[in-house]
Amino acid sequence: MRILFQTIKQQFLEGNDLVLVSVTASSGSTPRGAGSRMLVGKNGRISGTIGGGAVEYRAECMALDILEKKESCQHEFRLNHKDVENIGMICGGDVTAFFQYLNHNDPIIMEITETAEKFYEERKDFWLICDLLTTSGVSLYSPACGLIGTANVPSSVLSSLSAKPHRYHSEDYDLFSEQIGTSETVYVFGGGHVSQKLVPILASVDFRCVVLDDRPEFTDPALFPGAVETILCDFNHLKQYVSITAADYCCVMTRGHSYDTIVQAQLLATPACYIGVIGSRAKKAAVFRRLIEEYNINEQDLNRIISPIGLEIKAETPAEIAISITGQMIQVRADRKATSK
């Protein structure tokens, strides 16, 4: 979504109107669910996707027509048997999409793109809210900064916003919201070979990564494309460098058992939602024994630690291990969203 906002700003500066296509509902075996978005300009799709295949093609054609009419609208796509075969699905489904016309002369939209970039930089929780009853009703909402934009959003909706895409409908309003920015951060302890493969993959799926190591040569930002920060630290005193919240993920992959143990002992004193540690089951047993004997950690707390880290896909190389870790973290993130209000 950050790239999408950056693209809108750039297109507006070039004088181009756009259509933002958002999937607001789906059923059956559709390729993408609610919250999928695609940006369309005069030459077709520019950024994002709503799943490809027949639905995306039809939506792109409709968006080009909307650019001419300069009016927003909603449309329901029904996948017939031929559509299903074209996108390789077993059964069909329906997709409801909202086509929002964005006028490049609209100062509110430009303000929203700039505010979104600021919120991403400042690690804020915030939501995109589209008013489905108006042509240009769109807003950003952050609990820290309030509501910015033109969507008519009652306080009852703001107080019940969910991390998941959600449609709020009544006689007075029809709104579609999605949390697009989050304060959650992945802290990677150790800047070795696996970390160097892991960080750019995590960043590519919208995880905000910070790398910490006690060796200057392993905190070089050039080693970690996509990282928002690298920190030269003392592993014995992590509180001096980071403040870990219940929204944060921690990946422990320092250069040895001793440092892994020190880091894990400190992480267990935080509310981190995920603590994953690289290493074998034998290493896990040895470290856990030290945590119990030397740090008085109880076994119930040790259950918070995922070790070996990552999905069991028989990964061997640093790149493969990075993919297994990323898959596991995507799963944890999705589960957390599913259980949010």
Residue pairs with C-beta under 8 A, 6 or more apart in sequence:
1 37
1 116
1 128
1 180
1 181
1 206
2 116
2 117
2 120
2 206
3 47
4 37
4 39
4 47
4 48
5 112
5 113
5 116
5 117
6 113
6 117
7 39
7 46
7 47
8 18
8 20
8 39
8 102
8 109
8 113
9 110
9 113
9 114
9 117
11 18
11 39
11 41
11 46
11 104
12 18
12 102
12 104
12 109
12 110
12 113
15 104
16 41
16 42
16 104
17 41
17 42
17 67
17 70
17 101
17 102
17 103
17 104
18 39
18 40
18 41
18 46
18 67
18 101
18 102
18 104
19 39
19 40
19 41
19 63
19 64
19 66
19 67
19 99
19 100
19 101
19 102
20 37
20 38
20 39
20 40
20 99
20 100
20 102
20 130
21 37
21 38
21 39
21 40
21 50
21 59
21 60
21 63
21 97
21 98
21 99
21 100
22 35
22 36
22 37
22 97
22 98
22 100
22 130
22 176
23 32
23 33
23 34
23 35
23 36
23 37
23 50
23 51
23 95
23 96
23 97
24 34
24 74
24 96
24 97
24 98
24 132
24 165
24 167
24 176
25 34
25 94
25 95
25 96
25 167
26 32
26 33
26 34
26 93
26 94
26 95
26 96
27 93
27 94
28 79
28 91
28 92
28 93
28 94
29 84
29 89
29 90
29 91
29 92
29 93
30 51
30 55
30 79
30 93
30 94
30 95
31 50
31 51
31 52
31 53
31 55
31 87
31 89
32 49
32 50
32 51
33 165
34 165
34 167
34 178
35 164
35 165
35 178
36 48
36 49
36 50
36 51
37 48
37 50
38 45
38 47
38 48
38 49
38 50
38 56
38 59
38 60
38 63
39 45
39 46
39 47
39 48
40 46
40 59
40 60
40 63
40 64
40 67
41 67
42 64
42 67
44 60
44 64
45 56
45 60
49 56
50 56
50 59
50 95
50 97
51 87
51 95
52 87
53 83
53 86
53 87
54 77
54 79
54 82
54 83
54 86
54 87
55 77
55 79
55 83
55 87
55 95
55 97
58 77
59 75
59 77
59 97
59 99
62 75
62 99
63 99
66 72
66 73
66 99
66 101
67 101
69 101
70 101
70 103
70 135
71 101
71 135
72 98
72 99
72 100
72 101
72 132
72 134
72 135
72 136
73 98
73 99
74 96
74 97
74 98
74 99
74 132
75 96
75 97
75 99
76 94
76 95
76 96
76 97
77 94
77 95
77 96
77 97
78 92
78 94
79 87
79 89
79 92
79 93
79 94
79 95
80 92
81 92
83 92
84 90
84 91
84 92
98 130
98 132
98 176
100 130
100 135
100 136
100 138
101 135
101 136
102 109
102 136
103 109
103 136
106 136
108 136
108 138
108 149
108 150
109 136
109 138
111 148
111 149
112 138
112 139
112 140
112 148
112 149
115 140
115 145
115 148
116 126
116 128
116 140
116 180
116 181
119 126
119 140
119 142
119 145
119 181
120 181
123 183
123 185
123 208
124 142
124 144
124 145
124 181
124 183
125 142
125 143
125 144
125 179
125 181
125 182
125 183
126 140
126 141
126 142
126 145
126 179
126 180
126 181
127 140
127 141
127 142
127 161
127 177
127 178
127 179
127 180
127 181
128 138
128 139
128 140
128 177
128 178
128 180
129 138
129 139
129 140
129 141
129 149
129 151
129 153
129 157
129 175
129 176
129 177
130 137
130 138
130 151
130 175
130 176
130 177
131 137
131 138
131 139
131 150
131 151
131 152
131 153
131 173
131 174
131 175
132 167
132 174
132 175
132 176
133 152
133 173
133 174
134 150
134 151
134 152
136 150
137 149
137 150
137 151
137 152
138 149
138 150
138 151
139 147
139 148
139 149
139 150
139 151
139 153
140 147
140 148
140 149
141 147
141 148
141 153
141 158
141 161
141 177
142 181
147 153
147 158
151 175
152 173
153 173
153 175
154 172
154 173
157 168
157 173
157 175
157 177
160 168
160 341
161 177
161 179
162 177
162 179
162 340
162 341
163 179
163 182
163 336
163 337
163 340
163 341
164 178
164 179
164 337
164 338
164 340
165 176
165 177
165 178
166 176
166 177
166 178
167 174
167 175
167 176
167 177
168 174
168 175
168 176
168 177
169 175
182 208
182 247
183 245
183 247
184 207
184 208
184 245
184 247
184 248
184 249
184 273
184 333
185 208
185 209
185 210
185 228
185 247
185 248
185 249
186 202
186 207
186 208
186 209
186 210
186 248
186 249
186 250
186 251
186 329
187 210
187 212
187 242
187 244
187 248
187 249
187 250
187 251
188 195
188 198
188 199
188 209
188 210
188 211
188 212
188 251
188 253
189 212
189 213
189 235
189 250
189 251
189 252
189 253
189 254
189 263
190 212
190 213
190 218
190 252
190 253
190 254
190 255
190 259
191 211
191 212
191 213
191 215
191 218
191 219
191 223
191 224
191 230
192 218
192 253
192 255
193 318
194 253
194 278
194 318
194 321
194 322
194 325
195 211
195 224
195 251
195 253
196 223
196 224
196 318
197 318
197 319
197 321
197 322
198 251
198 321
198 322
198 325
198 326
199 209
199 211
199 224
199 225
199 226
199 227
200 224
200 225
200 226
201 322
201 323
201 326
202 209
202 226
202 326
202 329
203 209
203 225
203 226
203 227
204 226
205 326
205 330
207 249
207 329
207 333
208 228
209 224
209 226
209 227
209 228
210 227
210 228
210 229
210 230
210 231
210 242
211 219
211 224
211 227
211 229
211 230
211 231
212 219
212 230
212 231
212 233
212 235
212 238
212 241
212 242
213 219
213 230
213 231
213 232
213 233
213 254
214 232
214 233
214 234
214 235
214 259
215 232
215 255
216 232
219 230
219 231
219 232
220 230
221 227
221 230
223 230
224 230
231 241
231 242
233 240
233 241
234 240
235 254
235 259
235 262
235 263
236 262
238 263
238 266
238 267
239 266
244 250
244 267
244 270
244 271
244 272
245 270
245 271
245 272
246 271
246 272
246 273
247 273
248 270
248 272
248 273
248 274
249 272
249 273
249 274
249 276
249 329
249 332
250 267
250 270
250 272
250 274
250 275
250 276
251 276
251 277
251 278
251 309
251 325
252 260
252 263
252 264
252 267
252 275
252 276
252 277
252 278
252 309
253 260
253 277
253 278
253 309
254 260
254 263
257 279
257 283
257 286
257 287
260 277
260 279
260 283
260 287
261 287
261 290
261 291
261 294
261 295
264 275
264 277
264 287
264 291
264 305
265 291
265 295
265 297
267 275
268 275
268 291
268 297
268 301
268 302
268 304
268 305
273 332
273 336
274 306
274 329
274 332
275 304
275 305
275 306
276 305
276 306
276 307
276 309
276 310
276 325
276 328
276 329
277 284
277 287
277 305
277 306
277 307
277 308
277 309
278 307
278 308
278 309
278 310
278 321
279 287
279 307
279 308
280 308
281 307
281 308
283 307
284 307
284 308
287 307
288 302
288 305
291 297
291 302
292 298
292 299
292 302
306 328
309 324
309 325
309 328
310 321
310 324
310 325
310 327
310 328
311 324
311 325
311 327
311 328
311 331
312 324
313 320
313 323
313 324
313 327
315 321
315 323
315 324
